[in-house]
Amino acid sequence: MPTSEKNILVIDDEAKLRGLLCRILALEGYQVFDASSAKAGLKILETEDIQVVLSDVKLPDINGIELTEIIKTNYPHIEIINLTAYGTIADGVKAIQKGAFDYITKGDDNDKIIPLVSKAMEKALLQKRVKELENKIAQGFGFDTILGRSSGILEAINLAQKVCPTDTTVLLLGETGTGKEIFAQAIHYQSKRKHKNFVAVNCSALSKDILESELFGHKAGAFTGALKDKKGLFEEADQGTIFLDEIGEMDTELQAKLLRVLEAGTFIKVGSTQTIKVNVRVIAATNRNLQQQTNDGKFRLDLFYRLSVFAITLPSLNQRLDDMEILAKHFLAIFGNKVNKHNLVLTPQFIAQLKQHQWKGNVRELKNVLERAVILADTHQIEPHLLPWEFKNPNPLDTTNCHDLQTLEKHHIAKIMQYTKGNKTEAAKLLNIGLTTLYRKLEEYGI
């Protein structure tokens, strides 16, 4: 393949005109290929990275306008300029409808060819870069980014990959911190909807009224503070995917509205009477037992059946201890680079301690533990003494060596505060304690 990004294919059965066009385009800095027939041109497209095609309309084997349709079907990123000796408005319209960039008459428009090719090349290269960016994004959220080789995680990945090509609603089940949003993103970016929006919302983070407005939008004047029309997340996700995290926390009134979207693809904005139709794939997630919630009257049975068409259960970290080391090393590399600490090594004793812990926060908790360990490390070895308080003192009533533990805690909090540059909210998150608790300990230790 040529190193030039600007590659052009000229298809024309008139050798002299084809040669002239090739020389003119080569002088403009383009890498030029040529063919005397449609079939020969298509053969070149199979092996070369072509951005723009200049094709005669009258070819010996296939009509140039028909060739345009074939090329755009198989290579949608390529821009095509049709050339004809006897142009008509009808043929020009037909060529554009088939996907041609433009349609010009030979001879009369020689002065237009170079600027026209330049515009077509600009558009083709832009489309190519957009495509490359989309592919890079898709790879960044693909199943390859989900680490682990334990049977539970492999089974979940296998099920998710099978449901990707469909529009089926997916319900992700599992404890908090098991990676449900990562799975939702992977399903979206491996589906036919990957070029459209992926929209995520946490149903437990918002009150009933605010969540309704966020999901479905509202009309101006619908409530106090609604100064203008607002588009909801379902509209934003049209033709794409919406991820409803913590679906078990959704109010029963909103559940009815969600059911209508799932069954009919329609909803009504807050304060409106107009029905809006959308085409959205729904992926929901919960750490609750929805079946039990339906029995308790807290979750609609019909919505449960509609959501659980394809359920995938993600294993807890305690169920995939074989993956502990690979996950820990992954986070070690990330946070080591972040604070410019390289060549860090997990000691066997540190890994053994990780495997003995009860991971209530799952992978999310492990991520925090590794980040804190990296911050505290004074050498290249990550050892057990860098683990949080609860690893060393699982029984909070055990006050043995209390003074030493307090000294260790003070040192630990001071390092975290230094790392967050005094940001108490971020420090509390890393320490896995409440903000008020952090303020109290800062005062207590005089930090």
Secondary structure as a PSIPRED ss2 file (coil, helix, strand):
# PSIPRED VFORMAT (PSIPRED V4.0)

   1 M C   1.000  0.000  0.000
   2 P C   1.000  0.000  0.000
   3 T C   1.000  0.000  0.000
   4 S C   1.000  0.000  0.000
   5 E C   1.000  0.000  0.000
   6 K C   1.000  0.000  0.000
   7 N E   0.000  0.000  1.000
   8 I E   0.000  0.000  1.000
   9 L E   0.000  0.000  1.000
  10 V E   0.000  0.000  1.000
  11 I E   0.000  0.000  1.000
  12 D C   1.000  0.000  0.000
  13 D C   1.000  0.000  0.000
  14 E C   1.000  0.000  0.000
  15 A H   0.000  1.000  0.000
  16 K H   0.000  1.000  0.000
  17 L H   0.000  1.000  0.000
  18 R H   0.000  1.000  0.000
  19 G H   0.000  1.000  0.000
  20 L H   0.000  1.000  0.000
  21 L H   0.000  1.000  0.000
  22 C H   0.000  1.000  0.000
  23 R H   0.000  1.000  0.000
  24 I H   0.000  1.000  0.000
  25 L H   0.000  1.000  0.000
  26 A H   0.000  1.000  0.000
  27 L H   0.000  1.000  0.000
  28 E C   1.000  0.000  0.000
  29 G C   1.000  0.000  0.000
  30 Y C   1.000  0.000  0.000
  31 Q E   0.000  0.000  1.000
  32 V E   0.000  0.000  1.000
  33 F E   0.000  0.000  1.000
  34 D E   0.000  0.000  1.000
  35 A E   0.000  0.000  1.000
  36 S C   1.000  0.000  0.000
  37 S C   1.000  0.000  0.000
  38 A H   0.000  1.000  0.000
  39 K H   0.000  1.000  0.000
  40 A H   0.000  1.000  0.000
  41 G H   0.000  1.000  0.000
  42 L H   0.000  1.000  0.000
  43 K H   0.000  1.000  0.000
  44 I H   0.000  1.000  0.000
  45 L H   0.000  1.000  0.000
  46 E H   0.000  1.000  0.000
  47 T H   0.000  1.000  0.000
  48 E C   1.000  0.000  0.000
  49 D C   1.000  0.000  0.000
  50 I C   1.000  0.000  0.000
  51 Q C   1.000  0.000  0.000
  52 V E   0.000  0.000  1.000
  53 V E   0.000  0.000  1.000
  54 L E   0.000  0.000  1.000
  55 S E   0.000  0.000  1.000
  56 D E   0.000  0.000  1.000
  57 V C   1.000  0.000  0.000
  58 K C   1.000  0.000  0.000
  59 L C   1.000  0.000  0.000
  60 P C   1.000  0.000  0.000
  61 D C   1.000  0.000  0.000
  62 I C   1.000  0.000  0.000
  63 N C   1.000  0.000  0.000
  64 G H   0.000  1.000  0.000
  65 I H   0.000  1.000  0.000
  66 E H   0.000  1.000  0.000
  67 L H   0.000  1.000  0.000
  68 T H   0.000  1.000  0.000
  69 E H   0.000  1.000  0.000
  70 I H   0.000  1.000  0.000
  71 I H   0.000  1.000  0.000
  72 K H   0.000  1.000  0.000
  73 T H   0.000  1.000  0.000
  74 N H   0.000  1.000  0.000
  75 Y C   1.000  0.000  0.000
  76 P C   1.000  0.000  0.000
  77 H C   1.000  0.000  0.000
  78 I C   1.000  0.000  0.000
  79 E E   0.000  0.000  1.000
  80 I E   0.000  0.000  1.000
  81 I E   0.000  0.000  1.000
  82 N E   0.000  0.000  1.000
  83 L E   0.000  0.000  1.000
  84 T E   0.000  0.000  1.000
  85 A C   1.000  0.000  0.000
  86 Y C   1.000  0.000  0.000
  87 G C   1.000  0.000  0.000
  88 T C   1.000  0.000  0.000
  89 I H   0.000  1.000  0.000
  90 A H   0.000  1.000  0.000
  91 D H   0.000  1.000  0.000
  92 G H   0.000  1.000  0.000
  93 V H   0.000  1.000  0.000
  94 K H   0.000  1.000  0.000
  95 A H   0.000  1.000  0.000
  96 I H   0.000  1.000  0.000
  97 Q H   0.000  1.000  0.000
  98 K C   1.000  0.000  0.000
  99 G C   1.000  0.000  0.000
 100 A C   1.000  0.000  0.000
 101 F C   1.000  0.000  0.000
 102 D E   0.000  0.000  1.000
 103 Y E   0.000  0.000  1.000
 104 I E   0.000  0.000  1.000
 105 T E   0.000  0.000  1.000
 106 K C   1.000  0.000  0.000
 107 G C   1.000  0.000  0.000
 108 D C   1.000  0.000  0.000
 109 D C   1.000  0.000  0.000
 110 N H   0.000  1.000  0.000
 111 D H   0.000  1.000  0.000
 112 K H   0.000  1.000  0.000
 113 I H   0.000  1.000  0.000
 114 I H   0.000  1.000  0.000
 115 P H   0.000  1.000  0.000
 116 L H   0.000  1.000  0.000
 117 V H   0.000  1.000  0.000
 118 S H   0.000  1.000  0.000
 119 K H   0.000  1.000  0.000
 120 A H   0.000  1.000  0.000
 121 M H   0.000  1.000  0.000
 122 E H   0.000  1.000  0.000
 123 K H   0.000  1.000  0.000
 124 A H   0.000  1.000  0.000
 125 L H   0.000  1.000  0.000
 126 L H   0.000  1.000  0.000
 127 Q H   0.000  1.000  0.000
 128 K H   0.000  1.000  0.000
 129 R H   0.000  1.000  0.000
 130 V H   0.000  1.000  0.000
 131 K H   0.000  1.000  0.000
 132 E H   0.000  1.000  0.000
 133 L H   0.000  1.000  0.000
 134 E H   0.000  1.000  0.000
 135 N H   0.000  1.000  0.000
 136 K H   0.000  1.000  0.000
 137 I H   0.000  1.000  0.000
 138 A H   0.000  1.000  0.000
 139 Q H   0.000  1.000  0.000
 140 G H   0.000  1.000  0.000
 141 F C   1.000  0.000  0.000
 142 G C   1.000  0.000  0.000
 143 F H   0.000  1.000  0.000
 144 D H   0.000  1.000  0.000
 145 T H   0.000  1.000  0.000
 146 I C   1.000  0.000  0.000
 147 L C   1.000  0.000  0.000
 148 G C   1.000  0.000  0.000
 149 R C   1.000  0.000  0.000
 150 S C   1.000  0.000  0.000
 151 S H   0.000  1.000  0.000
 152 G H   0.000  1.000  0.000
 153 I H   0.000  1.000  0.000
 154 L H   0.000  1.000  0.000
 155 E H   0.000  1.000  0.000
 156 A H   0.000  1.000  0.000
 157 I H   0.000  1.000  0.000
 158 N H   0.000  1.000  0.000
 159 L H   0.000  1.000  0.000
 160 A H   0.000  1.000  0.000
 161 Q H   0.000  1.000  0.000
 162 K H   0.000  1.000  0.000
 163 V H   0.000  1.000  0.000
 164 C C   1.000  0.000  0.000
 165 P C   1.000  0.000  0.000
 166 T C   1.000  0.000  0.000
 167 D C   1.000  0.000  0.000
 168 T C   1.000  0.000  0.000
 169 T C   1.000  0.000  0.000
 170 V E   0.000  0.000  1.000
 171 L E   0.000  0.000  1.000
 172 L E   0.000  0.000  1.000
 173 L E   0.000  0.000  1.000
 174 G C   1.000  0.000  0.000
 175 E C   1.000  0.000  0.000
 176 T C   1.000  0.000  0.000
 177 G C   1.000  0.000  0.000
 178 T C   1.000  0.000  0.000
 179 G C   1.000  0.000  0.000
 180 K H   0.000  1.000  0.000
 181 E H   0.000  1.000  0.000
 182 I H   0.000  1.000  0.000
 183 F H   0.000  1.000  0.000
 184 A H   0.000  1.000  0.000
 185 Q H   0.000  1.000  0.000
 186 A H   0.000  1.000  0.000
 187 I H   0.000  1.000  0.000
 188 H H   0.000  1.000  0.000
 189 Y H   0.000  1.000  0.000
 190 Q C   1.000  0.000  0.000
 191 S C   1.000  0.000  0.000
 192 K C   1.000  0.000  0.000
 193 R C   1.000  0.000  0.000
 194 K C   1.000  0.000  0.000
 195 H C   1.000  0.000  0.000
 196 K C   1.000  0.000  0.000
 197 N C   1.000  0.000  0.000
 198 F E   0.000  0.000  1.000
 199 V E   0.000  0.000  1.000
 200 A E   0.000  0.000  1.000
 201 V E   0.000  0.000  1.000
 202 N E   0.000  0.000  1.000
 203 C C   1.000  0.000  0.000
 204 S C   1.000  0.000  0.000
 205 A C   1.000  0.000  0.000
 206 L C   1.000  0.000  0.000
 207 S C   1.000  0.000  0.000
 208 K H   0.000  1.000  0.000
 209 D H   0.000  1.000  0.000
 210 I H   0.000  1.000  0.000
 211 L H   0.000  1.000  0.000
 212 E H   0.000  1.000  0.000
 213 S H   0.000  1.000  0.000
 214 E H   0.000  1.000  0.000
 215 L H   0.000  1.000  0.000
 216 F H   0.000  1.000  0.000
 217 G C   1.000  0.000  0.000
 218 H E   0.000  0.000  1.000
 219 K C   1.000  0.000  0.000
 220 A C   1.000  0.000  0.000
 221 G C   1.000  0.000  0.000
 222 A C   1.000  0.000  0.000
 223 F C   1.000  0.000  0.000
 224 T C   1.000  0.000  0.000
 225 G C   1.000  0.000  0.000
 226 A C   1.000  0.000  0.000
 227 L C   1.000  0.000  0.000
 228 K C   1.000  0.000  0.000
 229 D C   1.000  0.000  0.000
 230 K E   0.000  0.000  1.000
 231 K C   1.000  0.000  0.000
 232 G C   1.000  0.000  0.000
 233 L H   0.000  1.000  0.000
 234 F H   0.000  1.000  0.000
 235 E H   0.000  1.000  0.000
 236 E H   0.000  1.000  0.000
 237 A C   1.000  0.000  0.000
 238 D C   1.000  0.000  0.000
 239 Q C   1.000  0.000  0.000
 240 G C   1.000  0.000  0.000
 241 T E   0.000  0.000  1.000
 242 I E   0.000  0.000  1.000
 243 F E   0.000  0.000  1.000
 244 L E   0.000  0.000  1.000
 245 D E   0.000  0.000  1.000
 246 E C   1.000  0.000  0.000
 247 I H   0.000  1.000  0.000
 248 G H   0.000  1.000  0.000
 249 E H   0.000  1.000  0.000
 250 M C   1.000  0.000  0.000
 251 D C   1.000  0.000  0.000
 252 T H   0.000  1.000  0.000
 253 E H   0.000  1.000  0.000
 254 L H   0.000  1.000  0.000
 255 Q H   0.000  1.000  0.000
 256 A H   0.000  1.000  0.000
 257 K H   0.000  1.000  0.000
 258 L H   0.000  1.000  0.000
 259 L H   0.000  1.000  0.000
 260 R H   0.000  1.000  0.000
 261 V H   0.000  1.000  0.000
 262 L H   0.000  1.000  0.000
 263 E H   0.000  1.000  0.000
 264 A H   0.000  1.000  0.000
 265 G C   1.000  0.000  0.000
 266 T E   0.000  0.000  1.000
 267 F E   0.000  0.000  1.000
 268 I E   0.000  0.000  1.000
 269 K C   1.000  0.000  0.000
 270 V E   0.000  0.000  1.000
 271 G C   1.000  0.000  0.000
 272 S C   1.000  0.000  0.000
 273 T C   1.000  0.000  0.000
 274 Q C   1.000  0.000  0.000
 275 T E   0.000  0.000  1.000
 276 I E   0.000  0.000  1.000
 277 K E   0.000  0.000  1.000
 278 V C   1.000  0.000  0.000
 279 N C   1.000  0.000  0.000
 280 V C   1.000  0.000  0.000
 281 R E   0.000  0.000  1.000
 282 V E   0.000  0.000  1.000
 283 I E   0.000  0.000  1.000
 284 A E   0.000  0.000  1.000
 285 A E   0.000  0.000  1.000
 286 T E   0.000  0.000  1.000
 287 N C   1.000  0.000  0.000
 288 R C   1.000  0.000  0.000
 289 N C   1.000  0.000  0.000
 290 L H   0.000  1.000  0.000
 291 Q H   0.000  1.000  0.000
 292 Q H   0.000  1.000  0.000
 293 Q H   0.000  1.000  0.000
 294 T H   0.000  1.000  0.000
 295 N H   0.000  1.000  0.000
 296 D C   1.000  0.000  0.000
 297 G C   1.000  0.000  0.000
 298 K C   1.000  0.000  0.000
 299 F C   1.000  0.000  0.000
 300 R C   1.000  0.000  0.000
 301 L H   0.000  1.000  0.000
 302 D H   0.000  1.000  0.000
 303 L H   0.000  1.000  0.000
 304 F H   0.000  1.000  0.000
 305 Y H   0.000  1.000  0.000
 306 R H   0.000  1.000  0.000
 307 L H   0.000  1.000  0.000
 308 S C   1.000  0.000  0.000
 309 V C   1.000  0.000  0.000
 310 F E   0.000  0.000  1.000
 311 A E   0.000  0.000  1.000
 312 I E   0.000  0.000  1.000
 313 T E   0.000  0.000  1.000
 314 L C   1.000  0.000  0.000
 315 P C   1.000  0.000  0.000
 316 S C   1.000  0.000  0.000
 317 L H   0.000  1.000  0.000
 318 N H   0.000  1.000  0.000
 319 Q H   0.000  1.000  0.000
 320 R C   1.000  0.000  0.000
 321 L H   0.000  1.000  0.000
 322 D H   0.000  1.000  0.000
 323 D H   0.000  1.000  0.000
 324 M H   0.000  1.000  0.000
 325 E H   0.000  1.000  0.000
 326 I H   0.000  1.000  0.000
 327 L H   0.000  1.000  0.000
 328 A H   0.000  1.000  0.000
 329 K H   0.000  1.000  0.000
 330 H H   0.000  1.000  0.000
 331 F H   0.000  1.000  0.000
 332 L H   0.000  1.000  0.000
 333 A H   0.000  1.000  0.000
 334 I H   0.000  1.000  0.000
 335 F H   0.000  1.000  0.000
 336 G H   0.000  1.000  0.000
 337 N H   0.000  1.000  0.000
 338 K H   0.000  1.000  0.000
 339 V C   1.000  0.000  0.000
 340 N C   1.000  0.000  0.000
 341 K C   1.000  0.000  0.000
 342 H C   1.000  0.000  0.000
 343 N C   1.000  0.000  0.000
 344 L C   1.000  0.000  0.000
 345 V E   0.000  0.000  1.000
 346 L E   0.000  0.000  1.000
 347 T C   1.000  0.000  0.000
 348 P H   0.000  1.000  0.000
 349 Q H   0.000  1.000  0.000
 350 F H   0.000  1.000  0.000
 351 I H   0.000  1.000  0.000
 352 A H   0.000  1.000  0.000
 353 Q H   0.000  1.000  0.000
 354 L H   0.000  1.000  0.000
 355 K H   0.000  1.000  0.000
 356 Q H   0.000  1.000  0.000
 357 H C   1.000  0.000  0.000
 358 Q C   1.000  0.000  0.000
 359 W C   1.000  0.000  0.000
 360 K C   1.000  0.000  0.000
 361 G C   1.000  0.000  0.000
 362 N H   0.000  1.000  0.000
 363 V H   0.000  1.000  0.000
 364 R H   0.000  1.000  0.000
 365 E H   0.000  1.000  0.000
 366 L H   0.000  1.000  0.000
 367 K H   0.000  1.000  0.000
 368 N H   0.000  1.000  0.000
 369 V H   0.000  1.000  0.000
 370 L H   0.000  1.000  0.000
 371 E H   0.000  1.000  0.000
 372 R H   0.000  1.000  0.000
 373 A H   0.000  1.000  0.000
 374 V H   0.000  1.000  0.000
 375 I H   0.000  1.000  0.000
 376 L H   0.000  1.000  0.000
 377 A C   1.000  0.000  0.000
 378 D C   1.000  0.000  0.000
 379 T C   1.000  0.000  0.000
 380 H C   1.000  0.000  0.000
 381 Q E   0.000  0.000  1.000
 382 I E   0.000  0.000  1.000
 383 E C   1.000  0.000  0.000
 384 P H   0.000  1.000  0.000
 385 H H   0.000  1.000  0.000
 386 L H   0.000  1.000  0.000
 387 L C   1.000  0.000  0.000
 388 P C   1.000  0.000  0.000
 389 W H   0.000  1.000  0.000
 390 E H   0.000  1.000  0.000
 391 F H   0.000  1.000  0.000
 392 K H   0.000  1.000  0.000
 393 N C   1.000  0.000  0.000
 394 P C   1.000  0.000  0.000
 395 N C   1.000  0.000  0.000
 396 P C   1.000  0.000  0.000
 397 L C   1.000  0.000  0.000
 398 D C   1.000  0.000  0.000
 399 T C   1.000  0.000  0.000
 400 T C   1.000  0.000  0.000
 401 N C   1.000  0.000  0.000
 402 C H   0.000  1.000  0.000
 403 H H   0.000  1.000  0.000
 404 D H   0.000  1.000  0.000
 405 L H   0.000  1.000  0.000
 406 Q H   0.000  1.000  0.000
 407 T H   0.000  1.000  0.000
 408 L H   0.000  1.000  0.000
 409 E H   0.000  1.000  0.000
 410 K H   0.000  1.000  0.000
 411 H H   0.000  1.000  0.000
 412 H H   0.000  1.000  0.000
 413 I H   0.000  1.000  0.000
 414 A H   0.000  1.000  0.000
 415 K H   0.000  1.000  0.000
 416 I H   0.000  1.000  0.000
 417 M H   0.000  1.000  0.000
 418 Q H   0.000  1.000  0.000
 419 Y H   0.000  1.000  0.000
 420 T C   1.000  0.000  0.000
 421 K C   1.000  0.000  0.000
 422 G C   1.000  0.000  0.000
 423 N C   1.000  0.000  0.000
 424 K H   0.000  1.000  0.000
 425 T H   0.000  1.000  0.000
 426 E H   0.000  1.000  0.000
 427 A H   0.000  1.000  0.000
 428 A H   0.000  1.000  0.000
 429 K H   0.000  1.000  0.000
 430 L H   0.000  1.000  0.000
 431 L H   0.000  1.000  0.000
 432 N C   1.000  0.000  0.000
 433 I C   1.000  0.000  0.000
 434 G C   1.000  0.000  0.000
 435 L H   0.000  1.000  0.000
 436 T H   0.000  1.000  0.000
 437 T H   0.000  1.000  0.000
 438 L H   0.000  1.000  0.000
 439 Y H   0.000  1.000  0.000
 440 R H   0.000  1.000  0.000
 441 K H   0.000  1.000  0.000
 442 L H   0.000  1.000  0.000
 443 E H   0.000  1.000  0.000
 444 E H   0.000  1.000  0.000
 445 Y H   0.000  1.000  0.000
 446 G C   1.000  0.000  0.000
 447 I C   1.000  0.000  0.000
